[in-house]
Amino acid sequence: MDDILNLCLESGIVCHVPPDRVDSQIQYTMMNQFGNISLLTISKSRQYKNIFSPYKHWFDILFSILFIIILSPLFLMIALLIKITSRGPVFFVHKRIGYNKRIFNMIKFRTMIKEAEEMQEKLEELNEADGPVFKIANDPRITPVGKWLRKMSLDELPQLLNVLSGDMSLVGPRPLPLRDVYKIDQRWQKRRFSVLPGLTCFWQISRRYDMPFDEWARLDLYYIDHWSLWLDLKIILKTIPAVLKAKGQ
């Protein structure tokens, strides 16, 4: 039972066990009642037990609504630019893996040509990213307007709608495509799925595209282990200058 418990916690899976079966001093724990049985709920995520955790949802909702209102003229301008400069829809909806490995539809402004998804398999051998992720510095599928949007990270703005729907948070590990998740072979890296994915994170405000995936994953786990509303606010504030430096790809 101890071995199974440790395997689950390493992967970020919440467990419910008899109180006398675990050392509650080393994890975030909470006593819950299941019928007439009292079980200790154990998680390695700081968000699980923190008294401010319920407020994270309202923090996300209020700031998302505020950002959408302020940025609505920019949304309209980007939508028009995409529509008049390339063939295809304004938005790109892509399946991503979120909280507890649930699949959801993530919304972005379209930055690639319409046939981009079909072309990816042919470009796999050009992948420059470390680990399971897929990145090409000069991806031939990116449109001229899309290149500018990516540099400024403006293509991510529609994900504010994902935050409002509850599939994402303003701050959290970036949601990965199905292809990338299936290639993760280190169990400890899967603990990133124990919280909602985010619009921004430590990776977003760091050196990003030349960062090994192991380092990226460790930053995600640092966030999960040290989460607070104050930390969320600091990351959001640091995201603004990171975006203005236009170092996205």
N, C-alpha and C positions, 0 to 999 in steps of 0.2 A: 504494500500500500504506500509506503514511504517513497519507493522508487517511482511509482506511477504519479504520486503527488508532485515530486520534484520535476518529472518530465513535463507535466501539465503547466506548472508554474514557469518553467523555462520558456515555454511557448506562449505564455500570457493567458492561459486558460483559467478562469475562475473555478475554484473547487469548493465543495461543501463536504465537510468531514466531521466525525464525532469530536467534541472538544478535547478529549483526552488523548487524541492521536497525533497531535502536532504541537510544536513549540511556537506559540502565538507571538512570541517576542520578535521574531525575525521577519514577519510579513505584515501586510495591512489586513486586518481581520475584522469581522463583524458577526455577531451572533444573530441567527435567523431561525424562525420557527417554521417547520414543515409538518403540518398537521400537529401531532402531539410530540414530535421529535425536535429537539434543539440541536442544530448543527452550526459549526463554525464555518463561515464563508471566508475563503482566503484568496487574496489577489496580490500580485506584485505591482499593480498600478496604483500610484498615489491618488489618482482621481477616484478610486473606488470608495475610500473611507474618508477622504478630506471633507471637513464640514462645509467648505465652499463649493464642493462639486455640483450641487443642484443649481448654483448660480451661474455656472459656466454656460448652460443652455441659454439663459436670458441674456448673458453677456454677449453671446454669439448673435442672438436674434436682434438685439437693440443696435449693435454696431453694424450688422449687415444691412438693416433697413436704412441706417444713417448713411452708409457708404453708397448704397444704391441710389438714394435721393441725390446726394452730392454729385455722383459720377454719371447720372443719367444722360446729360448732354454728351459726355465722352462715349458712352455706350452707343448712342445714336450715330455719332460721327464714325466710329469704328465699323458699325454695321453697314453704313453707306459705302465706306471705302472698300470693304470686302466684296460687297455686292457688285460694284461697278468695275472692279479690277480683275475678277476671276470668276470662273464658272462654278456654281455649286451653292450650297446653303450658307447662311451667315454663321450658324453655330455648328460645332462638331460635337456630337454626343458619343462618348466612348465608355465602354464597360470597364469599371475599376473595382478593385477589392477594397472593402472598407472594414468597419468595425466587426470583429468576430468573423472575418473572411466573408462577409456578405457582399454580394455583387450589386453595384448600383450604377446608374448612368450619370457620368460626370460631364458637365457642360463646359465647353471652351469656345472662344471665338475661333473659327476655322483659319488655320495658318498654312495649310497644305493644299495641294491640288486635290480634286475630287477623288482620284484613283489612288491616293496615298496608301490606304490600308492594303490594297492588293499588291502594291510594289514592295512592301516591307520584307517579305520573305526573300526576294532577290537581293536585298541590300544587307542581309544578316552578316555576310562575310566582311562588310565594311564597318561593323560596329566597333566604336572606339571606347566604349564605357567599360569600366571594371565591374565584375560581378554579373548579376542577372539582368541589369537594365540595358536599354538600347538607346544609344546616342551616336549621332554622326555630326561632326562640326559643321560641315557644309552639305547638309541634307538636300539633295536635288529636288525633293518633293515640296519644299517650302516656297511659297509665293513671295514676291517682293514686299507686299504689305505684311504678310505673315512674318517675315524676317524682322521687320521693325517692331511688330507686336511682341514677338518673343524676346527681343533685346530689352524691351521695357517691361516684360512680364504682364503686359496688358491682356494677353489672350486668356489669362486665368480669371479675369474679373467675373465672368458669368457664373463662376463657382459660388458666388455669393448666394445664388439661388439654391445651390445644393446645401448651403449652410442653413438657409431658411427652411428647407424641407427636412432637415435633421440627418441627412446622409453624411455631412461633413461638419467640421468645426472651423472657426477662424484660424486656430492654431492647433497643429498636430502633425504627425508624420504624413508626408505627401502620399496620396493614394497611387498605387502602382497598377499598371495594366495586367490583365490575366497572364499574358505571355511572360512578364517579368516575375510574377509571383510563383508560377509553376517552376521557375528555374532557381528559386531560393533553396539551397540545400543545407543551410545551417539553422538548426532549430532555434537558437537564441535570437536570430534575426526576425523570427516570426512573432516575437512579442510586440512588435510595432502594431499588430492588429488588435491589441487589447484595448485600444482607445479609438475614438473617432479620428479619421484622417483629417488633415487640415489644409487650408488655403495657403498658409505659410508655416515655416518651421525654422529650426536652426540651420538646416541645409540651405534654405532659401536665402539666409542672410550671411552665409559663409562663402567659401570659394567655389562651391557648387560643382561645375562641370569637370574639374580635374580632381574631384574628391573620390577616392576609392569607396566602393559600396560598403565595406566593413566600417569605415569611419562614419559614413552617412548613417548606417544602422545604429552605431554607438551613440551618435548625437540624438537619434530618435529615442533610444532607451534612457539617455540622460534626461530628456524632457519628461518622459513618462515617470521616472523615479523622483523628479524634483518639481513636478507640476504645482503651480499656484496661479491664481488669477493675476497676480502681479507679474509673474513670469510671462503669461500670455500677453499682457499689455506691453511689456518690454520688447518682446519679439515683434509685435505689430508695429511699434514705433521704429524699431531698427529696420523693418522691411521697407519703409518709405525711402530712406537714403539708398538702400540696396537697389531698389527699383530705378531710382533716378540715375544711378551709375551706368545703367543700360548694359549690363554684362550677361544678360540672358542669351540663350541660343535656341 
